[in-house]
Amino acid sequence: MRIILAALALAGALSAETKKDIVALDQAWRQAILAKDAASLDKMLADDLVYGHATGIVDTKASYIAKVKSGKQLYRTLEQKKVTVNLYGASALTHSWMHVTGVNQAGPFDDKVMLIHFWVKHNGAWRLAGHQTTKVTRIPD
């Protein structure tokens, strides 16, 4: 019985630590796109990334990094709130709310969005495999 309880306690501690790691990855993603840091994005994005924007445009890893590098997708601010993380084995889903400003192919934007990120652990490293934003009228308190 003690072994089972110890295993459960360890699993809970690892789970909490992994959730902190995933939140840190979301923060690193925000910092990389604000800084137009293509090298960091290349490391953190999965090769088969599906990057869905609130506009309905879907990018690949290559097309998204090219937009960020060129300034065609320029972020001025990214304020993320209420981040939740759910773990599913070697994958994780984050849900949050963001106020995002910048410029894209349609021109300047000032959006409130709901954000979902899908992270997968591959060859020992977490990679962002899915991104989807949806415009909302307000961000919950």
Buried (B, 14 or more C-beta within 10 A) or exposed (E): EEEEEEEEEEEEEEEEEBBEBBBEBBEBBBEBBBEBBBEBBEEBBBEEBBBBBBEEBBBBBEBBBBBBEEEEBBBEEBEBEEBEBEBEEEBBBBEBBBBBBBBBEEEEBEBBBBBBBBBBBEEEEBBBBBBBBEEBEEBEE
